Amino acid sequence: MSPRVRYAVIPLALAVLWLAGIVPTADAAPRSAARMAAAGHRLAQAWCQTCHAIDPDMAGLFDTAPSFQAIADRKGTTALSLKVFWRTSHQNMPNIVIAPDQADALAAYILSLRSR
């Protein structure tokens, strides 16, 4: 293949990949964050909703643990602070093992509830 053809093929191949959605675009990050939050919501339904109000419209239904909305709205709540909390033993919370990707998803969901 001549260098002239090679230089024409590379931009064409990139354009095809971009149109096919394989090459990420600027709007790919929000969809990824939304997918992470959705995965975190599913984990919260499976693991947390017996003690916590995991959805904003559930506030006031549970007395044993703070709602996820209240946790999200705390001044010091960050993804890191949540992950540290989950790796620390607590008297009123079961010791569950959360994989790093699950912790990321659960933190993304909780932080998505933060009041604006």
C-alpha positions, 0 to 999 in steps of 0.5 A: 500500500502506498503512503498516499493511500495509507494516509487516506485510509486512516482518517476514513477508518476513524470516521467509520469507527466514530459513526459506528459508536466505537470511538468515544465521543464527548457525550460518552461520559454522561452515559457511562455515569448514568450506567454506573448510577443505575448499577448502583441502584440495583445493588442498593435494592439488593443489599441496602433497602431493608434498612435504608430508604434508597430512593428519594420518594421513600424518605421517612419510611425507615427509622433504623438508618439514614436515607441515601438522600440524607447521606448524599446531602451531607457536606463531607460525602464524596465517593472516597468517603463512602468507600472508606466507610464501607471498608470500616466495621460499624456496630449497626451495619452488617459487614459486607464485602463490596468489590471495587467496581461495586463500590464505584457504582454504589457511590455513583448512585448515592451521589446522583441523589445529591440535591442541587 
